[in-house]
Amino acid sequence: KWDITNTLNFRAEYGFDLLTQDEQHYQNSKTLSGRSVGGYGSSRWVQIFNYTTKGYFNWSPDLGADNDLNVVLGVEFQESTRKQSNVEGQGYPVDQLKTVASASEIVVGSSTLNEFAFVGYFLRANYKLFNKFLVGATVRVDGSSRFGENNKYGTFPSASVGYILSEESFLSGSDVLSFLKVRASYGLTGNAEIGNYNTYGTFTSATYNNGAGLAPSQIANPDLTWETTAQMNLGLDFGFFNDRLTGGFD
């Protein structure tokens, strides 16, 4: 965090999650599954590396005792890579040799690589007047590698208002009701959970004239776009007996 001025600062964040998994499995010739094939073994390796980075400005100007404004402007990025390999073999000369390297026949072998990335730009502003009137607005522009060039980015705005009635003079002196707030909000959210490559034209391995080749497996659709959900909410928050009892309705 860098305090540029008394009212403006910049914050940068980085975080990652790393998973590495190595599985070795063996069923010898005396087991039900391994008896018919002379022993069965497998080896599976998976690594997932997911990282996020974010940088944003936070501005809270001094507008006087009755005004409170906070503005946030920033960008965030996420990238995830998954690598996986799997090999299975059968026919082991002796039960003491348990790794796939000792199998006389490799029956399954595969390796995969999956990647996706997101980038997001966001602007958020919250304003409070007389400690009882609340206004907020947010807009996000998100891009995903899961979509084609025609619809890679989506824009998702939202807004909210609130009124803290318990700050009014006719309620501030109540011994029973300590907090009362009404609020309303409306906004759009985006969903990109369509799979990493569903928008692209893809190919799969194939045999052609006894040689290695490729065959189409999926037709490209560059017009796939973000799923957008619109939501409106009306709410009431309350507190009784110096906030010993609190709750809300939505």
C-alpha positions in Angstrom: 0.0 0.0 0.0 1.3 3.4 -1.0 -0.1 6.5 0.6 0.3 9.1 -2.2 -1.5 11.9 -0.3 -3.6 12.1 2.9 -6.7 11.3 0.8 -5.3 9.1 -2.0 -3.6 5.7 -1.8 -2.7 2.9 -4.1 -2.8 -0.8 -3.2 -1.3 -3.8 -5.1 -2.1 -7.4 -4.2 -0.8 -10.7 -5.5 -1.9 -14.2 -4.5 -1.6 -17.7 -5.9 -2.7 -21.2 -5.3 -0.5 -24.2 -6.3 -1.7 -27.8 -6.2 0.6 -30.7 -7.2 -0.7 -34.2 -6.9 1.1 -37.5 -7.7 -0.9 -40.7 -7.5 0.5 -44.2 -7.8 -1.8 -47.2 -7.8 -1.2 -50.9 -8.2 -3.4 -54.0 -8.1 -1.4 -57.2 -8.0 -2.2 -60.6 -9.7 -4.1 -61.8 -6.6 -6.7 -59.1 -6.6 -10.0 -59.4 -8.5 -9.1 -56.6 -10.9 -5.5 -57.5 -11.5 -5.9 -61.3 -11.7 -7.1 -61.5 -15.3 -4.4 -59.2 -16.7 -1.4 -60.2 -14.6 -1.4 -57.1 -12.4 -2.7 -53.6 -13.2 -1.0 -50.3 -12.3 -1.5 -46.6 -13.0 0.3 -43.3 -12.5 -1.4 -39.9 -12.5 0.2 -36.5 -12.1 -1.8 -33.2 -11.9 -0.5 -29.6 -11.3 -2.8 -26.6 -11.1 -1.4 -23.1 -10.8 -3.8 -20.3 -10.3 -2.8 -16.7 -9.5 -4.5 -13.3 -9.2 -3.1 -9.8 -9.1 -4.9 -6.6 -8.4 -4.0 -2.9 -8.4 -6.4 -0.1 -7.4 -6.5 3.6 -6.3 -8.6 4.5 -3.2 -9.7 8.2 -2.9 -11.5 9.6 0.1 -11.5 13.4 -0.2 -12.3 15.7 2.7 -15.6 17.2 1.9 -16.6 18.4 5.4 -18.3 16.9 8.4 -21.6 16.2 6.6 -20.2 14.5 3.5 -18.3 11.2 3.1 -17.1 10.1 -0.4 -15.0 7.1 -1.3 -14.0 6.2 -4.9 -12.1 3.1 -6.0 -10.6 2.6 -9.4 -8.6 -0.5 -10.4 -7.8 -3.5 -12.5 -7.4 -7.2 -11.7 -6.1 -10.2 -13.6 -6.4 -13.9 -13.1 -4.8 -16.8 -14.9 -5.1 -20.5 -14.3 -3.1 -23.4 -15.8 -3.9 -27.1 -15.3 -1.5 -29.8 -16.5 -2.3 -33.5 -16.2 -0.8 -36.7 -17.4 -2.0 -40.3 -16.9 -0.6 -43.7 -17.8 -1.9 -47.2 -17.1 -0.3 -50.6 -17.7 -0.9 -54.3 -17.2 1.0 -57.5 -17.2 3.6 -57.4 -14.5 6.3 -60.1 -14.3 6.3 -60.3 -10.5 4.1 -58.6 -7.8 7.1 -56.9 -6.2 7.5 -54.6 -9.3 4.7 -52.1 -8.9 5.5 -49.1 -11.1 4.1 -48.6 -14.6 7.6 -48.9 -16.0 7.5 -52.6 -15.2 4.3 -53.3 -17.1 4.5 -55.3 -20.2 1.7 -53.4 -21.9 0.7 -49.7 -21.7 -3.0 -49.6 -22.2 -3.8 -46.0 -21.4 -1.6 -42.9 -21.9 -2.7 -39.2 -22.1 -1.7 -35.7 -21.2 -3.7 -32.5 -21.2 -3.1 -28.8 -20.8 -6.0 -26.4 -19.9 -5.7 -22.6 -19.5 -8.0 -19.6 -18.9 -7.6 -16.0 -18.0 -9.7 -13.1 -16.8 -9.1 -9.4 -16.8 -11.4 -6.9 -15.0 -11.6 -3.1 -14.8 -13.7 -1.6 -12.0 -14.9 1.7 -10.7 -16.8 2.1 -7.4 -18.1 5.2 -5.7 -20.0 5.5 -2.3 -21.4 8.7 -1.0 -22.9 9.4 2.4 -24.7 12.7 3.3 -25.5 13.7 6.9 -24.6 10.1 8.0 -28.1 8.9 6.8 -28.4 9.2 3.0 -26.4 6.6 1.1 -25.7 6.4 -2.6 -23.5 3.8 -4.3 -22.6 3.0 -7.9 -20.3 0.4 -9.5 -19.3 -0.5 -13.0 -17.2 -3.5 -14.1 -15.8 -4.3 -17.5 -14.6 -7.9 -17.6 -12.9 -9.9 -20.3 -12.3 -13.6 -20.5 -10.2 -15.9 -22.7 -13.3 -18.2 -22.9 -15.0 -15.9 -25.4 -14.2 -15.1 -29.0 -13.1 -11.8 -30.4 -16.7 -10.6 -31.0 -17.8 -10.8 -27.4 -14.7 -11.1 -25.2 -15.7 -8.2 -22.9 -18.9 -7.6 -20.9 -20.0 -4.5 -19.0 -21.9 -4.9 -15.7 -23.1 -1.8 -13.8 -25.0 -1.6 -10.5 -26.4 1.1 -8.2 -27.8 1.3 -4.7 -29.5 3.8 -2.4 -30.1 3.7 1.4 -31.8 5.8 4.0 -30.9 5.4 7.7 -34.1 6.4 9.4 -32.8 5.9 12.9 -30.6 9.0 12.4 -33.6 11.2 12.2 -34.5 13.2 15.3 -37.9 11.5 15.7 -36.2 8.1 16.1 -32.8 8.8 17.5 -34.0 9.0 21.0 -35.8 5.7 21.0 -34.9 3.3 23.8 -36.3 0.3 21.8 -35.4 0.9 18.2 -31.6 1.6 17.8 -31.2 1.1 14.1 -33.5 1.3 11.0 -32.4 1.4 7.4 -34.2 1.0 4.1 -32.3 0.3 0.9 -32.7 -0.6 -2.7 -30.3 -1.8 -5.4 -30.2 -2.9 -9.0 -27.4 -4.3 -11.0 -26.1 -6.7 -13.6 -23.7 -9.6 -13.0 -21.8 -11.7 -15.6 -21.2 -15.4 -15.8 -18.4 -17.0 -17.9 -18.7 -20.6 -16.8 -19.0 -22.1 -20.3 -15.8 -24.1 -20.4 -12.4 -22.9 -21.6 -12.6 -23.6 -25.3 -16.3 -23.8 -26.2 -16.1 -20.7 -28.5 -13.2 -22.0 -30.6 -13.0 -24.4 -33.5 -11.1 -27.4 -32.2 -9.6 -30.6 -33.6 -8.9 -34.1 -32.3 -6.2 -36.6 -33.2 -7.2 -39.1 -35.9 -5.7 -41.7 -38.3 -5.7 -41.0 -42.0 -4.3 -43.5 -44.5 -2.4 -45.3 -41.6 -0.8 -42.0 -40.6 -1.3 -39.4 -37.9 -3.8 -36.7 -38.7 -6.4 -34.2 -37.3 -10.2 -34.2 -37.5 -12.5 -31.3 -36.7 -14.3 -31.9 -33.3 -16.1 -28.5 -32.8 -17.3 -25.7 -34.9 -16.1 -22.2 -33.9 -18.8 -19.8 -32.5 -17.2 -16.3 -32.0 -20.6 -14.9 -31.0 -20.8 -16.7 -27.7 -21.1 -14.1 -25.0 -21.4 -13.5 -21.3 -24.5 -14.6 -19.5 -26.0 -11.6 -17.8 -28.3 -11.6 -14.8 -30.2 -8.6 -13.7 -31.2 -8.4 -10.1 -33.3 -5.9 -8.1 -33.4 -5.9 -4.3 -35.4 -4.0 -1.7 -34.3 -4.4 1.9 -34.9 -3.3 5.5 -32.3 -3.6 8.3 -33.2 -3.1 11.9 -31.8 -3.2 15.4 -33.5 -3.2 18.8 -32.3 -2.6 22.4 -28.9 -1.1 21.5 -28.5 -3.6 18.7 -28.7 -6.6 21.0 -31.3 -7.9 18.5 -30.6 -7.3 14.8 -32.1 -8.5 11.6 -33.2 -7.7 8.1 -35.8 -8.3 5.4 -35.0 -8.6 1.6 
